[in-house]
Amino acid sequence: MVDEPTLTPAPFYFIRHGETDWNKLKLMQGQTDTPLNSTGIFQAEAAAQIISKRKVVTICTSPLRRARQTAELIAAKSSASSIVTVAGLVESNFGS
């Protein structure tokens, strides 16, 4: 039997990455590593304005570029002291 870790309840904010060209075309990206487009950058910056008014310590992100870009844009305007890449946050792999 494995001891379960103790979790401390804490508020968190869940933000999806900004738009990519594949989103705009209604294509499933899965683990295809597509970047944000200009709309996605605008969306991430708008999210950053909202998050900047809240106390954020850490930002966790998928290793995919679109998520990392979103996290970096938000971190630049927030109180977060770090960005942590969490492999388990990567999207499902739907194949090519």
MIVO-390410 format. One record per residue: x, y, z of N, C-alpha, C in turn; chain; residue in three letters; residue number from 0. Coordinates in pm, 1 decimal. Each point is the difference from the previous one (the first is absolute). Example, Ala and Ser with C-alpha at 12.3 -4.5 7.8 and 13.67 -1.06 7.14 Angstrom:
% residues 2
<atom <1319.0; -569.0; 780.0>; <-89.0; 119.0; 0.0>; <90.0; 120.0; 0.0>; 'A'; 'ALA'; 0>
<atom <-35.0; 105.0; -72.0>; <82.0; 119.0; 6.0>; <-77.0; 109.0; 73.0>; 'A'; 'SER'; 1>
This chain:
% residues 96
<atom <83.9; -116.7; 0.0>; <-83.9; 116.7; 0.0>; <89.2; 124.1; 0.0>; 'A'; 'MET'; 0>
<atom <-34.9; 96.5; -84.9>; <76.7; 123.2; -11.6>; <-72.2; 111.0; 76.1>; 'A'; 'VAL'; 1>
<atom <76.0; 75.4; 77.7>; <-59.4; 113.8; 70.9>; <-40.7; 106.1; -100.9>; 'A'; 'ASP'; 2>
<atom <-121.1; 50.9; 13.9>; <-48.5; 107.4; -86.8>; <61.3; 132.1; 46.3>; 'A'; 'GLU'; 3>
<atom <41.0; 84.8; -94.1>; <53.5; 130.2; 41.4>; <-110.7; 86.0; 60.9>; 'A'; 'PRO'; 4>
<atom <39.3; 87.2; 89.3>; <-94.5; 93.0; 58.6>; <-10.3; 121.7; -90.3>; 'A'; 'THR'; 5>
<atom <-119.8; 30.9; -40.5>; <-22.4; 115.8; -85.5>; <-55.7; 114.5; 82.2>; 'A'; 'LEU'; 6>
<atom <51.2; 116.2; -24.4>; <-49.3; 119.1; 68.4>; <-93.9; 72.9; -94.4>; 'A'; 'THR'; 7>
<atom <-126.8; 13.5; 37.8>; <-93.1; 72.2; -87.1>; <46.0; 144.2; -21.6>; 'A'; 'PRO'; 8>
<atom <-1.9; 41.3; -122.7>; <38.6; 137.1; -34.5>; <-73.5; 39.9; -127.1>; 'A'; 'ALA'; 9>
<atom <-37.2; 126.1; -10.6>; <-66.3; 42.9; -123.3>; <98.0; -4.9; -117.7>; 'A'; 'PRO'; 10>
<atom <-53.4; -24.9; -117.8>; <84.5; 2.2; -118.8>; <-82.7; 50.6; -116.9>; 'A'; 'PHE'; 11>
<atom <68.0; 42.8; -102.3>; <-63.9; 50.2; -121.5>; <42.5; -90.9; -113.8>; 'A'; 'TYR'; 12>
<atom <-95.7; -42.5; -78.3>; <28.1; -85.1; -114.9>; <-20.2; 84.7; -124.5>; 'A'; 'PHE'; 13>
<atom <104.6; 15.2; -79.1>; <-8.0; 80.6; -121.8>; <47.2; -85.7; -116.7>; 'A'; 'ILE'; 14>
<atom <-80.8; -5.4; -101.4>; <36.5; -72.6; -121.5>; <92.0; 89.4; -82.4>; 'A'; 'ARG'; 15>
<atom <85.9; -61.3; -78.4>; <90.2; 78.1; -85.3>; <-79.6; 85.9; -98.3>; 'A'; 'HIS'; 16>
<atom <63.8; 103.0; -50.9>; <-61.9; 85.5; -100.0>; <-15.0; -72.1; -133.7>; 'A'; 'GLY'; 17>
<atom <-65.9; 67.1; -92.6>; <-30.9; -58.9; -131.2>; <125.7; -26.3; -83.6>; 'A'; 'GLU'; 18>
<atom <-5.4; -109.4; -75.6>; <102.0; -32.0; -99.5>; <-67.8; -1.6; -136.0>; 'A'; 'THR'; 19>
<atom <79.5; -4.9; -104.2>; <-59.5; -10.0; -134.3>; <-82.3; -127.7; -13.0>; 'A'; 'ASP'; 20>
<atom <43.2; -107.4; 64.1>; <-75.4; -125.6; -6.3>; <-135.5; 15.2; 68.9>; 'A'; 'TRP'; 21>
<atom <-5.4; 72.1; 114.1>; <-128.7; 25.7; 65.4>; <-92.5; 72.9; -95.6>; 'A'; 'ASN'; 22>
<atom <53.6; 101.5; -65.6>; <-79.6; 81.7; -91.3>; <-57.4; -84.3; -114.0>; 'A'; 'LYS'; 23>
<atom <76.2; -100.7; -44.1>; <-44.7; -89.0; -107.4>; <-82.9; -117.9; 52.2>; 'A'; 'LEU'; 24>
<atom <-23.2; -2.5; 133.1>; <-76.5; -107.3; 65.9>; <65.1; -137.8; -18.3>; 'A'; 'LYS'; 25>
<atom <132.8; -2.1; 3.5>; <75.8; -124.3; -9.1>; <39.9; -43.8; 140.7>; 'A'; 'LEU'; 26>
<atom <0.2; -130.2; 23.8>; <45.6; -52.7; 128.6>; <152.3; 0.4; 0.1>; 'A'; 'MET'; 27>
<atom <59.0; 62.5; 99.0>; <145.5; 10.1; 7.9>; <62.4; -114.7; 76.3>; 'A'; 'GLN'; 28>
<atom <-67.0; -42.4; 105.5>; <60.4; -101.8; 84.6>; <138.3; 45.5; 43.2>; 'A'; 'GLY'; 29>
<atom <101.0; -81.7; -26.1>; <135.9; 32.8; 40.9>; <80.7; 67.8; -111.0>; 'A'; 'GLN'; 30>
<atom <-64.7; 35.4; -111.8>; <69.3; 76.7; -102.6>; <35.9; 134.7; 61.3>; 'A'; 'THR'; 31>
<atom <125.5; 37.7; -8.5>; <51.1; 115.3; 73.8>; <-15.1; 129.7; -78.5>; 'A'; 'ASP'; 32>
<atom <-121.5; 50.5; -7.5>; <-29.1; 121.7; -75.2>; <10.7; 123.6; 89.7>; 'A'; 'THR'; 33>
<atom <48.6; 111.7; -54.4>; <13.2; 123.1; 78.1>; <-129.5; 79.8; 2.6>; 'A'; 'PRO'; 34>
<atom <-5.5; 96.8; 87.5>; <-111.8; 93.8; 2.7>; <2.7; 84.2; -127.4>; 'A'; 'LEU'; 35>
<atom <-117.7; 39.8; -46.5>; <-6.3; 97.8; -107.8>; <-20.6; 137.8; 63.8>; 'A'; 'ASN'; 36>
<atom <-19.6; 103.5; -79.7>; <-12.2; 135.4; 55.9>; <-121.5; 12.8; 92.9>; 'A'; 'SER'; 37>
<atom <-109.1; -68.9; -34.6>; <-118.0; 1.8; 87.9>; <32.8; -67.9; 132.4>; 'A'; 'THR'; 38>
<atom <71.7; -112.2; -5.1>; <38.4; -71.9; 121.3>; <89.7; 81.9; 90.4>; 'A'; 'GLY'; 39>
<atom <90.0; 77.6; -59.7>; <86.1; 88.2; 79.1>; <-85.5; 106.9; 67.6>; 'A'; 'ILE'; 40>
<atom <-93.7; 57.8; -74.0>; <-91.1; 99.4; 56.6>; <-80.2; -60.9; 115.7>; 'A'; 'PHE'; 41>
<atom <-50.8; -122.4; -19.0>; <-78.4; -66.7; 104.6>; <84.7; -24.4; 124.9>; 'A'; 'GLN'; 42>
<atom <124.2; -44.5; -18.0>; <88.1; -25.4; 114.6>; <30.9; 129.8; 73.8>; 'A'; 'ALA'; 43>
<atom <20.8; 107.6; -74.9>; <25.5; 129.2; 63.8>; <-123.9; 50.5; 74.6>; 'A'; 'GLU'; 44>
<atom <-119.2; -25.9; -53.5>; <-124.0; 37.2; 69.6>; <-14.7; -81.6; 128.2>; 'A'; 'ALA'; 45>
<atom <31.8; -128.5; -5.3>; <-4.2; -83.6; 120.6>; <101.0; 50.8; 102.4>; 'A'; 'ALA'; 46>
<atom <115.4; 43.5; -47.5>; <103.7; 52.3; 89.4>; <-49.5; 122.4; 75.6>; 'A'; 'ALA'; 47>
<atom <-77.6; 84.2; -65.8>; <-54.6; 118.8; 67.2>; <-91.2; -40.3; 115.7>; 'A'; 'GLN'; 48>
<atom <-79.0; -103.6; -20.4>; <-90.6; -48.0; 105.4>; <80.0; -64.2; 113.1>; 'A'; 'ILE'; 49>
<atom <93.2; -86.6; -34.4>; <80.3; -71.3; 100.6>; <89.7; 94.8; 77.5>; 'A'; 'ILE'; 50>
<atom <41.4; 110.2; -62.9>; <89.9; 94.3; 67.8>; <-63.2; 59.7; 125.6>; 'A'; 'SER'; 51>
<atom <-131.4; -7.2; 10.7>; <-70.8; 54.6; 116.6>; <-13.9; -103.4; 113.2>; 'A'; 'LYS'; 52>
<atom <51.6; -118.3; -21.7>; <-10.3; -107.3; 98.6>; <139.2; -45.1; 43.5>; 'A'; 'ARG'; 53>
<atom <6.6; -57.2; 118.5>; <128.5; -49.6; 48.5>; <24.2; -139.3; -59.2>; 'A'; 'LYS'; 54>
<atom <99.4; -9.5; -83.8>; <36.6; -127.2; -62.5>; <144.1; -29.7; 38.4>; 'A'; 'VAL'; 55>
<atom <25.1; -121.1; 47.2>; <133.6; -38.0; 43.0>; <72.5; -77.4; -109.8>; 'A'; 'VAL'; 56>
<atom <-68.4; -96.5; -58.5>; <60.6; -86.9; -100.3>; <-95.4; -17.8; -116.9>; 'A'; 'THR'; 57>
<atom <55.8; -4.4; -119.1>; <-77.6; -31.1; -119.7>; <47.5; -135.3; -49.2>; 'A'; 'ILE'; 58>
<atom <-92.3; -92.9; -17.8>; <31.9; -131.7; -53.7>; <-45.9; -4.5; -145.1>; 'A'; 'CYS'; 59>
<atom <80.9; -59.1; -85.8>; <-32.2; -4.5; -141.6>; <35.8; -134.3; -61.3>; 'A'; 'THR'; 60>
<atom <-69.9; -32.2; -104.2>; <33.8; -113.9; -85.2>; <132.7; 31.8; -68.3>; 'A'; 'SER'; 61>
<atom <71.7; -101.2; -46.2>; <124.0; 26.6; -73.1>; <-23.3; 50.0; -143.5>; 'A'; 'PRO'; 62>
<atom <-123.4; -0.1; -46.3>; <-26.3; 44.7; -137.1>; <17.8; 150.8; -12.7>; 'A'; 'LEU'; 63>
<atom <51.9; 40.9; -115.4>; <36.4; 139.5; -24.3>; <-115.7; 97.3; 24.5>; 'A'; 'ARG'; 64>
<atom <-120.3; -34.0; -46.4>; <-113.4; 92.1; 15.0>; <-33.1; 24.1; 146.3>; 'A'; 'ARG'; 65>
<atom <10.9; -104.1; 81.4>; <-25.7; 14.1; 143.5>; <113.1; 76.9; 67.0>; 'A'; 'ALA'; 66>
<atom <122.9; -31.3; -38.7>; <116.7; 69.7; 58.4>; <-3.7; 149.2; -34.4>; 'A'; 'ARG'; 67>
<atom <-33.2; 32.7; -125.4>; <-9.6; 141.2; -39.6>; <-106.1; 71.5; 83.7>; 'A'; 'GLN'; 68>
<atom <-114.8; -62.7; 16.7>; <-107.6; 58.7; 80.1>; <47.8; 21.8; 142.9>; 'A'; 'THR'; 69>
<atom <64.7; -99.5; 57.6>; <50.8; 10.5; 137.3>; <102.2; 112.6; 13.5>; 'A'; 'ALA'; 70>
<atom <88.6; 12.6; -96.7>; <103.5; 103.7; 6.9>; <-60.4; 140.0; -9.4>; 'A'; 'GLU'; 71>
<atom <-99.6; 16.5; -87.1>; <-64.9; 130.7; -12.2>; <-74.1; 36.5; 128.6>; 'A'; 'LEU'; 72>
<atom <-62.4; -99.4; 62.9>; <-69.9; 24.4; 126.6>; <100.6; 27.5; 112.0>; 'A'; 'ILE'; 73>
<atom <107.0; -77.9; 4.6>; <100.7; 17.0; 105.3>; <63.4; 138.6; -4.2>; 'A'; 'ALA'; 74>
<atom <17.2; 54.6; -118.6>; <63.7; 131.0; -14.7>; <-79.0; 110.9; 69.3>; 'A'; 'ALA'; 75>
<atom <-130.0; -20.9; 18.9>; <-85.0; 103.2; 62.0>; <-51.3; -40.9; 138.4>; 'A'; 'LYS'; 76>
<atom <41.2; -117.1; 47.6>; <-55.3; -49.1; 126.3>; <104.9; 0.1; 110.9>; 'A'; 'SER'; 77>
<atom <-44.5; -38.9; 117.7>; <88.5; -10.6; 115.7>; <66.4; -137.7; 9.0>; 'A'; 'SER'; 78>
<atom <-22.2; -84.3; -99.0>; <55.3; -136.4; 3.5>; <152.4; 3.3; 4.5>; 'A'; 'ALA'; 79>
<atom <55.3; -80.8; 86.5>; <145.5; -4.8; 12.9>; <61.7; -108.1; -88.1>; 'A'; 'SER'; 80>
<atom <-84.5; -88.3; -55.8>; <55.8; -104.5; -85.2>; <-104.1; -57.1; -95.3>; 'A'; 'SER'; 81>
<atom <52.4; -57.4; -108.3>; <-81.3; -77.3; -93.4>; <53.5; -142.8; 7.2>; 'A'; 'ILE'; 82>
<atom <-89.5; -94.0; 24.2>; <38.8; -140.9; 11.0>; <-64.0; -76.7; -115.4>; 'A'; 'VAL'; 83>
<atom <82.8; -70.4; -75.3>; <-50.7; -83.8; -108.2>; <-38.3; -135.6; 58.2>; 'A'; 'THR'; 84>
<atom <-124.7; -39.8; -23.2>; <-52.2; -126.8; 52.5>; <-35.3; -88.6; -119.7>; 'A'; 'VAL'; 85>
<atom <77.8; -104.0; -21.8>; <-20.1; -87.1; -115.3>; <-141.2; -57.9; -4.9>; 'A'; 'ALA'; 86>
<atom <-58.6; -26.7; 115.4>; <-133.2; -58.5; 7.0>; <-111.4; 92.1; -47.6>; 'A'; 'GLY'; 87>
<atom <31.0; 126.4; -24.2>; <-101.2; 92.9; -50.2>; <-7.8; 0.9; -152.9>; 'A'; 'LEU'; 88>
<atom <88.6; -74.0; -65.3>; <0.4; -4.0; -146.6>; <-132.2; -58.2; -51.2>; 'A'; 'VAL'; 89>
<atom <-45.3; 48.0; -114.3>; <-125.2; -48.2; -55.2>; <12.4; -144.9; -47.3>; 'A'; 'GLU'; 90>
<atom <-112.9; -63.0; -22.8>; <-0.5; -137.5; -49.5>; <62.3; -5.3; -137.6>; 'A'; 'SER'; 91>
<atom <61.1; -113.4; -31.5>; <59.1; -19.3; -131.8>; <-100.0; -70.5; -88.0>; 'A'; 'ASN'; 92>
<atom <-49.5; 70.3; -100.9>; <-100.3; -56.8; -90.1>; <63.0; -55.0; -127.6>; 'A'; 'PHE'; 93>
<atom <133.0; -0.3; -11.0>; <68.9; -46.0; -119.7>; <-1.8; 107.4; -106.2>; 'A'; 'GLY'; 94>
<atom <52.9; -34.1; -117.6>; <7.8; 102.3; -105.2>; <-130.5; 14.2; -75.1>; 'A'; 'SER'; 95>
